[in-house]
Structures are given as C-alpha cells and as structure tokens.
C-alpha cells in the first residue's frame, strides 16, 4: 500500500470515536449554550469525518438498500418540487446530513443486548436531569410551580412536546430490552415515571398517543400471550391513575386548533392540486377563527401532503413504514425508537428532514438513519425479541 494512503488509513476514526460522537451530539442538545455545541459536534464531529473516511464498499451497500433508495426518491421528488433555489439547496443539505448520519452509524460497534438496555436507561436519566434542571431554573426565574406547564426549555431540545416524545422513544427501547429479559418490574417503573413526567410535569398530550400506540404494538409483537396478561393491567392502571391527575389541565387546551388547521391545509392542497401539491418549501399562513396566526400544519404528514400532494405523502410513507416493519421483524432497537416519533409527528412537526440539525431529528431522522444502516447489516444489532409463543 502507498505510504500516503497507509498514513491516511491510520487517521480513520474507530468505532469508539463514532459511539462517543453520537453521544456527544445527543448531549449537545441538553446544554444551555445555544446551537454552537450542536453544530460543532455534528458538522465537525460526524458529517465531515463520515464523508471523508467512508469507503466505496459502504457507499455501495447503501446504494443497494431499497430503504435508502426510498429516502433518495423522496429527496429527489422534493428537489423537483422546490419553490426556489434556497429551498433546493436546503433539501440537498438535508440529504447530505442524513447520508452522513447513516455512514456514521455504519461505523458503530455492534451493540450487545445489555448495552442497549444501559444506553436506553442512561438516555432516560439524562432527559430527567434535563427536565428537572429546567424546572428548577424556571421556578427561580419565572415563578414556575408544580402543576404549571414548563415553558420552552433552555437547551436546543427546547420543545416540551419533542422532549417528551424523545423520552417515550427511549422508553420504548428500554421496555423492549426489559421484555427480552423479562424484567417486568423495571418496565412498569420506567413507564410510570415517564408518563408522570409527560402528563403532569411537561403536560404534553402528544406523548399519550405515541406511548399508547407504541406500547400496544410492542406488547402485541414482543410479549408472550401468557406474560401479556400479567403486564397489561398494571400498565393500564398506572396510566389511568396518572391521567386522572393531569386530565383536567390537558382538556382545557382543547385540540389546539389542529382540526381547524388541517381542514384549511387540505383545502389549500386541493386548490394547488392533490396529486403534486403546492410546492416544496412553500410558506403558508393560516389565521384561526380566534385570530391566531399559524405558520405550519402541526403534522409532518399534512406538511408533506401540502408540499408534495399525494405523491409526496406516499413517498414519505414508503421511506418510513417498510424499514419500520423490517426493523421490528429483525429485532433492531432503532425501530422502537422510530415508532413513537412516527406517531407523534402526526400531531406536531414539519418535514422529515431539515437542513440544520434540530430537535426533530431525534424523533425520526436519527432513528431512521440508524435503522437503515442496521438493516443492511453494517451497524448496531441487538437482542432477539422475546418468543411470543412461550
């Protein structure tokens, strides 16, 4: 081998580097220092090394994945429907960022079942610390009291909705690991703690359908029927008891104009053409009957329908659903992190990918990148699902 290439190969970051950088990237969203740590950790720590040190074999593996090609088709269609040059450049940047996430995930070490469980509980613990630190900060600066909803949080993971949805996604990975080891006590305690935080402290209603839908699929798919009868009543009783405490405050906010917003966006889509939509990146403002100005539809699926019509929505579903089903069948942990995000983004969020790393990435973009990398056999694997027939 040429000495230059030998020296270059020696500089290639190892799998420990990638594990550390993805962890640092996650933690950067919890720091009260603005977007600087997030951008530095992603662009210099993940994107640049991923593009510089990836091999043609890794690129060919991605090119041979029909799941990756589905994302590529969505990006290509978005480019053809871009309303201006800035939008087109943003789409290209978003795709390159997603490609870097996948290439970086392909270099991770194989994660053993115990490591998945430890990583999930660490993620939940860090998010709890982040939430309680914000509660203390707001109680000192904004006279926040228990029972009041937390305002935007001090880190880049600022939305209470996205924060609690990320907690639910991490919780599903942990619950899946607990089911694999039949650690039901830890499963019930972790679920109760997260739902208490979501409904009472954070007052995020989006966490409820995300948790209910994901847990129903998890119990149906990954739990033996005889064990399911022992777990389900305790989980339902815990949820009912917790919801009884938070329900009155949650009902006061109604549907937050969502039904009105979605009806107007559907009408606007029909006006542009239901097949191809109104154009990718088009800004659309809607004023509710109460005079509230809304600038996005509070639904990723509605946004893709508005931008790309039925074609855009279909391509989005093809990019999400097949890898999600394959990941659940092949027992990849990222599928359980992706599932709650896919449910929650029906009620919040905009596009699947954005050009800048932001908090929505952890709901769908990052889990999808990990999942696609795992499905082509080049990255993290985990425990086999429990045998449903036991």
N, C-alpha and C positions, 0 to 999 in steps of 0.2 A: 504494500500500500504506500502511496505517496506520503512523505513525511508531513506535508501540509495537511492533508486530509486526516492523517493519524492524529495530529495535534487538534484539529477541529473536532474530531470524534471524541477526543478526551474531554472537550469542553461541554459535551452534550449533557444537559441536566438529567439526573437519575430519577427513578420513580419516587424516592423520598422527597425530592425537590417539588414534584408536582403535587404530592399529598400535602406538603406544607403550604404551597402557594394557594391551593384551593381553600385550605382552612383560613389562611390569612385574608384571602378575598372575602370570605364569609364574615370574618370578624371585622373587616374594614367598614361594613355597613352598620356596625353597632357602636362605632366611635363617634364622639361629638365634635368631629373636626371637619365637617363638610365633605365634599366629594373628592378631595385630594387623595386620601388613602385608597379609596375605591378605584380611582382611575390609575394611580401608580401601580397598585397590585395587579390590576387586570392588564393594562396595556404593556407595561414593562415586565411584569412577572409571568403572565400567561400568554397573551396574544403574540408578542414578539418572539419569545423562545419557541412557541408552538409552530409558528410559521418558519422559523429559521432551522429548527432541528428535526422536523418531520421528514420521514423517508418516503420515497415513491411507493414503497410497498404499503405503507399506511394510507397514503392517498388513494391507491388502487383499491384497498379494502373498503374505504368509504364510497368510492365511485361504484363499487359492486353491490352496495347495500340499497335495496329498494326503499327502505325507510329514509335514508339520506336523500335519495333521488326525489322522494315526495316533498321534502323540505325545499330542495332545489327547484322543483316545479312551482311551488308556492312563491319562492323568491323571484323566479323568472316572470311569473304572471304579474306579480306586484310591480316589477320594473316596467312591463309593457303598459300598465295602467297608471303609472306615476303621473301626477298632475304637473310637476315641474322638475327642474334639474336638481334642486336641493333635496326633494323627496327621493329621487332616483339615487343620488349619492348616499342618502341616509339608509336606503334599502341595501345598497352594496356594502356599506359599513356594517350594518346589522348582520348580513350574511357572513362576512369575513369574521366577525366576532363569534358567531355561532360555530363556524368552522374551527376557529381556534379553540373554543371550548371542547369540541369533540376530539380534536387532535391531542389536546392536553389530557383529556380523560383517558385516551387510549394508552397513555404512558404511565398511568397509575399502577401501583402494585395490586395484585389480587387481594381483595379484602375478604378475610375469613369471617364466618358467621358471628363469632364473638366480637370481632372488630366492628361489624355493622351495628351490633347492639350497643357497644360502648360509644360509638360515634353518634348514634341517634340520641342517647341519653345525654351526652355532652352538649349536643345542639339544643336540646330542650332546656338544659340547665343554663346555658348561655343566654337563651332568649328570656328565661325567667329573670335572670340577673338584670338583663337589659330593661325589661318591663318594670321591675321594682325600682331600679335606679331612676327611671323616668318618673315613676310615681312619687318618689322622694323629692326629686328635683321640682316637679310641678307643685307638690304640696308646699315647698319653700318659696317658690317664685310666683305661683298663680293661685294659691289658696285652694289647691285641689284637695278633696276629701274622698274617702272610700264611698262608693256608690255613684260618684260622678264619672263620666266618661273621660278617659285620658285624651288630651289634645295631641296634635302631631308630635311624634317622639323626636328626641334630639339627634339621633343618628340619621344616616341615609335610609335606614329601614324605618321611615317616618310614619307611614300609614298604619293605624291600628288594625285595619282590615287585612292588609298584606302581612303584617307581623303575626296576627293570629292564624291566618291561613298557612303561613310557613310553619308555625308551631304544630298545626294539625298535620301537615305533610310529614314533618319529622316524627310526630307521634305515630303516624301510620307505619313508618319504617320500624319504629321501636315495637309497636304492637305486633307486627308481623314476625319480628325476631322473638318476641315473648311467646307467640303461638308455636313457633318452631321448637322452642324448648319447654313449652307448656308451663311457663312462668305466669300463671293467671293472676296471682296477687299483684305483681308488678304492673301487669297490663291494666288492671282495673284502677290502681292508684294513679298511674300516669294519665289515663284517660280522664279521670275525675279532676285531677289537678289542672290539666289543660283546658277542659271545658269550663271549670270555675273561672279561670283566668280570662277566657274568651268572652263569657257571657256577663260576668259580674264586674270584673276589673276593666276589661277592654270594651265591653258592650258591643261586640262585633257579631251581628246576626249572620253574616256570611259564613262564619265558622260552623254554624249549625248544619246547613245542608252539605257542606264539604265534609264534616265529620260523619254525619248520618249516612250519606251515600257511600263514602269510602269504607266505613266500618261494616256496612251491610254487605258490600262486595267482599271485603276481607273475611268476614265470618262465613259467608256462603262458600267461598272458594278454598280458604286455607284452614278451616277448622273441621275436625271430625264431628259428625252429627251428634254423637253422644256427649262430646265436650261442649258443643254449642249450647246445649240446654242448660249447662251449668253457668256459662259466661253471660249469655244474652240478658237474662233477668236482672243481674246485678248492674250491667251497663245501662239498661233502660231505666232502672230505678234511680241510679246516680244522675242520669241526665234529667229526669223528671224533677228530682229534688232541687237540682241546681237551677233548672229553668224556672221553677216556681219563684225563686228569689229574684231573678233578673227579668222575668216576663213583663211585668207592668212597665218598666222603663223602656224595654225594647219595643213594646207596642205603641208607645207614644210617638215614635218616629214614622209610623206607617210604612209605606213601601218606598219612601224617599224619592217619590216621583218616577220610579223606574217604569211602571206600566205606561205612564203618560209619555215618558221619553222614548220607550221602544215603539209605541204606536206612531209617534211622529217620525222616527227614523225609518220605519217601514214604509210610511207614506212617501218620504223623500227618496227612498230607494226605488220605489215603483215609478216615481217621476223621472228618475235617471235611466231606468231600465233594469229590470230584476235580474237579467242574465249576467251583465257585466258591471253593474253598479255605477257609482258616481265618480270613480277615480281614486287611486291610492294616495292617501295623504290629504285629501280634501278636508278642510276645516269646516265644520257645520255647527252653528249655534242655534240653540232652541230655548225659547222662553216658556216656562210653565204657566199654568193658569194663575199661580200665585206670584208671578213676576220674577221667578228665579231663573237666571241665565245658566244653561247647561252647555258645555262645550264638547262633551264626548258621551257616548251612549251607555256608559257603565256596564258594558258587556263586550268581551273580546269577540264573541261570535256575531253580535249585532254590528260591531265595528267592521269586521271583515265582510259581512253581508252588504253594508253600506258602501264600503270602498270597492269591493270586487264583485258584488252581486252573488248569485247562486254559485257561480264558478269559483269565486274567491272563498266562499264559505265551504264548499265541497273540498277544495284543495287543503284548507286548514284542517278539516276533519280527517282527511287522508293522511296528513302529516302527524296527527295526534293519536287517532284511535288504533290503527294497526300496530304501531310499536307498543302502545299501552297494553293491548291484548297479548301480544307476543311476550312482553316483559313479565306479565303476570304468569303466563304459562311456563316460562323458562326460569321463574323464581329469581328475577333480578330486583334488587331492592329499590332501584330508581323508579320502577313502575308505581310503587306505593307512595313515593314522594310526588310523582306527577299527577296521580289520580285526584287528590284533593284540590290541586291547583286548577285542573281542567274543570272541575265542578264550580269552584269559587269564581273563576273568570267568566262564568255565565252571568254573574251579577256585578262584576267590577272589572276594571282594566280596559285596555285598548287592544293594540296589536300583539301578536305572538312575540315578535322580536322588535327591539328598538336599537337605534344606532349607538346609544350611550348605555353603559351598564347601569341598571337601576334596580329598585326593589322588586319589580315584577318579574325579573329574570328568575328568581328563586321559585316562583310558582310554576313555571312551565319551561322556560328556555334552558336553564341549567339541568333540571332533571331529564328533559328530553335529550340533551346532548350526552349526558351520562348513559342514558338508556340505549340510544342508538349505538354508541361505542361499545356497550356491553353486548348488544345483540349480534354484533359482528365478531364477537369472541376476542376482542382486543383489550378489554379493560376489566373492571371490577365484576366479580361474581360473588354470590353469597349462598346462604343456606338454602337447601331444598325446602320447598313448602311442606308443612305437615301433611301427612297422609290422611285425606278426607275419609277414607274407608276404614280407618282404625276403629 
